[in-house]
Amino acid sequence: MTQGPIRVEIVAPVHNRKELTLLCLQSLSRINSTGLDVGIVIVDDGSTDGTSDAIRDQFPSVDIVSGDGELWFTEGTNVGVRRALERDPKYILLMNDDQVFDEDFLVRLVETAERNPRSVVGSLLLLWDTPHKIFQIAPVWSTWHGGWRHWQSQTVWTVPEEPWKVGLIVGNCVLVPTEAMRECGLMNSKRYPNFGDAEYTPRLRKAGWNLIIDPRSRVFCQPNTPPGRIRSMGFKKLFNALFIDLKSFQSLRRRFYAYIDTAPTKLHGFAAFFIFLARAATGYNAETDRWGKAQAEEPLSKTFGSAVLND
């Protein structure tokens, strides 16, 4: 009996980034989809720059779901996933719209997922202006350093050449089996309205799903815009950013939840949160360039040597 194509739904929330969104869709229109049946769901969360009209004009096969501007990243993604699940795909690709893709990125992800049961697979994320440099990849937990340690100086030549297991997948481009979503639910938009991906893949891992990075699946990402410096904020704005607004990058409430939810144990998360506060007060924590440049990073091919999969 001949097996039909594997159904994959791609889901991305967007808001007022028309040109980036169109560039992303143009890149997707050129990928290799051999053996796949690919659909795309775009959740336009109240854009006022003509994003939806432009997509309908240039990419009429894309399914557009409209939001009211209050969904934000996490619930926008969830809305798209619910629409995608109506078509009963085997996999759903969660992604951002500020990136472009290697021709074979999706085929690689699906091949790796098919070879490794109960696996969630992420792409190798590279910077599109310096495409040999890693954007974000495979952070590791370190209680002493105040949480998840992000790498600062990795390149395409310092990562493993074959897929490897990780503890967290950065959510820019992640292939998730629908079975995992039905088993574990969707992202938590109440605790994480704007950063739901940070909690989602560790939750899947704790439920027994493997997290894998396939370095042969390459995605090129727009560099992040640095958040505003808290020292330049007035008291009211600072208080809101730190303690009230869960959508804020600086939200300490959201960070505390994330540490408790994603650490090896809640005790590790609790300890790491207060270590983070102490280090952040000095500007010397595991998420700053200042800290990263002072660390001697070994190649990830060595760090994750024992985690490489032998297919």
Sequence and secondary structure as in RCSB ss.txt:
>XXXX:A:sequence
MTQGPIRVEIVAPVHNRKELTLLCLQSLSRINSTGLDVGIVIVDDGSTDGTSDAIRDQFPSVDIVSGDGELWFTE
GTNVGVRRALERDPKYILLMNDDQVFDEDFLVRLVETAERNPRSVVGSLLLLWDTPHKIFQIAPVWSTWHGGWRH
WQSQTVWTVPEEPWKVGLIVGNCVLVPTEAMRECGLMNSKRYPNFGDAEYTPRLRKAGWNLIIDPRSRVFCQPNT
PPGRIRSMGFKKLFNALFIDLKSFQSLRRRFYAYIDTAPTKLHGFAAFFIFLARAATGYNAETDRWGKAQAEEPL
SKTFGSAVLND
>XXXX:A:secstr
     EEEEEEEEE S HHHHHHHHHHHTTS  TTEEEEEEEEEES SSSHHHHHHHH TTSEEEEE S  HHHH
HHHHHHHHHHTT  SEEEEE SSEEE TTHHHHHHHHHHHSSSEEEEEEEEESSSTTBBSS   EEETTTTEEE 
 SS BTTTS SS EE S   TTEEEEEHHHHHHH S  TTT SS THHHHHHHHHHTT EEEEEEEEEEEE    
    GGGS HHHHHIIIII TTSTT HHHHHHHHHHHSSSHHHHHHHHHHHHHHHHTT STTSHHHHHTS    H
HHHTGGGB   
